Amino acid sequence: MALNRKIFPAENDEDILVVKPQGDSTSIRYQDLHLEANAALRDLSDPSIKHVIVDLAEVKFVSSIVIGALVRMTRQATNQGGRARFCNGNNATKSAIETMGLFKLWPYCDTREIALQEIRETE
C-alpha cells in the first residue's frame, strides 16, 4: 500500500515500511516536515509493521531536520524489535549521514533490493 505524502511518501512491503524522502530539504517548511514525520511514526506503530527502510534515491540534499526525522523513524523501528536500513543515497547524502555515524547504527545498502533481502534474512 502506497502512502501519498510530499516529503516522506512511503509504502509497505509486507512488514517493512519503505520511506522515500523527496527532493531538496532546504525548501521544506518545518511544520510540513514535522507533520509528515509524525505520520510515518504512526505507520511504524502499526503492529503489522516491524522494520523500516529509508530509500534515499530522491534526496538531493539532506538537512539536519530531515536527518533528525529519519533518526526518529529508524530508532522507533529498532526500539520495537525491528531493523532499519538506509539505501540508494547519492555520494553527498551518503557522506552526510555516514559522517554522523548513523550507518554504524543502521547499515547502508547500495540498493533497496539488498536492504529488503538483509532485513528478511535476519528474521
SEMARBA-153338 format. One record per residue (C-alpha): x, y, z; residue number from 1. Coordinates in steps of 0.05 Angstrom, whole numbers, plus 5000, padded with zeros to 4 digits. Example, Ala and Ser with C-alpha at 12.3 -4.5 7.8 and 13.67 -1.06 7.14 Angstrom:
SEMARBA-153338
<px->5246 py->4910 pz->5156 tilo->1>
<px->5273 py->4979 pz->5143 tilo->2>
//
This chain:
SEMARBA-153338
<px->5000 py->5000 pz->5000 tilo->1>
<px->5029 py->5067 pz->4979 tilo->2>
<px->5022 py->5126 pz->5027 tilo->3>
<px->5018 py->5191 pz->4988 tilo->4>
<px->5058 py->5246 pz->5022 tilo->5>
<px->5100 py->5302 pz->4993 tilo->6>
<px->5162 py->5297 pz->5038 tilo->7>
<px->5161 py->5225 pz->5064 tilo->8>
<px->5120 py->5182 pz->5017 tilo->9>
<px->5121 py->5110 pz->5039 tilo->10>
<px->5097 py->5042 pz->5020 tilo->11>
<px->5090 py->4976 pz->5056 tilo->12>
<px->5128 py->4915 pz->5033 tilo->13>
<px->5098 py->4861 pz->5078 tilo->14>
<px->5122 py->4880 pz->5149 tilo->15>
<px->5172 py->4932 pz->5123 tilo->16>
<px->5156 py->5006 pz->5115 tilo->17>
<px->5196 py->5036 pz->5059 tilo->18>
<px->5202 py->5112 pz->5068 tilo->19>
<px->5226 py->5152 pz->5007 tilo->20>
<px->5246 py->5223 pz->5027 tilo->21>
<px->5237 py->5272 pz->4970 tilo->22>
<px->5279 py->5327 pz->4939 tilo->23>
<px->5319 py->5384 pz->4969 tilo->24>
<px->5304 py->5392 pz->5043 tilo->25>
<px->5324 py->5465 pz->5043 tilo->26>
<px->5257 py->5483 pz->5011 tilo->27>
<px->5214 py->5444 pz->5062 tilo->28>
<px->5174 py->5480 pz->5114 tilo->29>
<px->5188 py->5454 pz->5184 tilo->30>
<px->5115 py->5446 pz->5202 tilo->31>
<px->5102 py->5403 pz->5139 tilo->32>
<px->5163 py->5360 pz->5154 tilo->33>
<px->5142 py->5351 pz->5226 tilo->34>
<px->5071 py->5330 pz->5207 tilo->35>
<px->5094 py->5280 pz->5155 tilo->36>
<px->5148 py->5251 pz->5200 tilo->37>
<px->5095 py->5241 pz->5254 tilo->38>
<px->5051 py->5206 pz->5203 tilo->39>
<px->5108 py->5158 pz->5186 tilo->40>
<px->5119 py->5145 pz->5260 tilo->41>
<px->5045 py->5128 pz->5266 tilo->42>
<px->5054 py->5079 pz->5208 tilo->43>
<px->5111 py->5047 pz->5246 tilo->44>
<px->5066 py->5040 pz->5308 tilo->45>
<px->5022 py->4993 pz->5268 tilo->46>
<px->5034 py->4923 pz->5296 tilo->47>
<px->5037 py->4894 pz->5226 tilo->48>
<px->5099 py->4938 pz->5210 tilo->49>
<px->5163 py->4917 pz->5243 tilo->50>
<px->5221 py->4945 pz->5201 tilo->51>
<px->5238 py->5008 pz->5162 tilo->52>
<px->5280 py->5022 pz->5101 tilo->53>
<px->5298 py->5094 pz->5084 tilo->54>
<px->5306 py->5097 pz->5008 tilo->55>
<px->5348 py->5159 pz->4993 tilo->56>
<px->5343 py->5155 pz->4917 tilo->57>
<px->5304 py->5220 pz->4910 tilo->58>
<px->5343 py->5261 pz->4961 tilo->59>
<px->5385 py->5317 pz->4930 tilo->60>
<px->5408 py->5349 pz->4995 tilo->61>
<px->5394 py->5326 pz->5066 tilo->62>
<px->5387 py->5377 pz->5123 tilo->63>
<px->5395 py->5365 pz->5197 tilo->64>
<px->5319 py->5369 pz->5208 tilo->65>
<px->5307 py->5314 pz->5156 tilo->66>
<px->5363 py->5272 pz->5187 tilo->67>
<px->5331 py->5282 pz->5255 tilo->68>
<px->5264 py->5257 pz->5228 tilo->69>
<px->5297 py->5196 pz->5196 tilo->70>
<px->5333 py->5180 pz->5261 tilo->71>
<px->5266 py->5182 pz->5297 tilo->72>
<px->5237 py->5133 pz->5247 tilo->73>
<px->5296 py->5084 pz->5248 tilo->74>
<px->5301 py->5088 pz->5324 tilo->75>
<px->5227 py->5073 pz->5331 tilo->76>
<px->5234 py->5011 pz->5288 tilo->77>
<px->5294 py->4985 pz->5327 tilo->78>
<px->5263 py->5002 pz->5394 tilo->79>
<px->5204 py->4958 pz->5375 tilo->80>
<px->5250 py->4899 pz->5359 tilo->81>
<px->5254 py->4912 pz->5285 tilo->82>
<px->5311 py->4931 pz->5239 tilo->83>
<px->5327 py->4991 pz->5196 tilo->84>
<px->5369 py->5003 pz->5134 tilo->85>
<px->5387 py->5063 pz->5091 tilo->86>
<px->5396 py->5053 pz->5016 tilo->87>
<px->5404 py->5087 pz->4948 tilo->88>
<px->5437 py->5151 pz->4971 tilo->89>
<px->5478 py->5195 pz->4925 tilo->90>
<px->5550 py->5209 pz->4947 tilo->91>
<px->5534 py->5274 pz->4983 tilo->92>
<px->5476 py->5245 pz->5021 tilo->93>
<px->5514 py->5182 pz->5040 tilo->94>
<px->5573 py->5223 pz->5063 tilo->95>
<px->5530 py->5269 pz->5107 tilo->96>
<px->5495 py->5211 pz->5141 tilo->97>
<px->5559 py->5170 pz->5147 tilo->98>
<px->5596 py->5229 pz->5179 tilo->99>
<px->5543 py->5229 pz->5233 tilo->100>
<px->5558 py->5156 pz->5247 tilo->101>
<px->5487 py->5133 pz->5231 tilo->102>
<px->5509 py->5075 pz->5187 tilo->103>
<px->5541 py->5044 pz->5249 tilo->104>
<px->5472 py->5040 pz->5280 tilo->105>
<px->5431 py->5026 pz->5217 tilo->106>
<px->5471 py->4996 pz->5159 tilo->107>
<px->5472 py->5025 pz->5089 tilo->108>
<px->5456 py->4983 pz->5028 tilo->109>
<px->5471 py->5002 pz->4956 tilo->110>
<px->5401 py->4983 pz->4932 tilo->111>
<px->5331 py->4975 pz->4961 tilo->112>
<px->5331 py->4902 pz->4940 tilo->113>
<px->5393 py->4888 pz->4981 tilo->114>
<px->5363 py->4925 pz->5041 tilo->115>
<px->5299 py->4883 pz->5035 tilo->116>
<px->5340 py->4820 pz->5030 tilo->117>
<px->5383 py->4836 pz->5090 tilo->118>
<px->5323 py->4850 pz->5134 tilo->119>
<px->5286 py->4787 pz->5111 tilo->120>
<px->5348 py->4743 pz->5120 tilo->121>
<px->5355 py->4762 pz->5193 tilo->122>
<px->5282 py->4748 pz->5212 tilo->123>
//
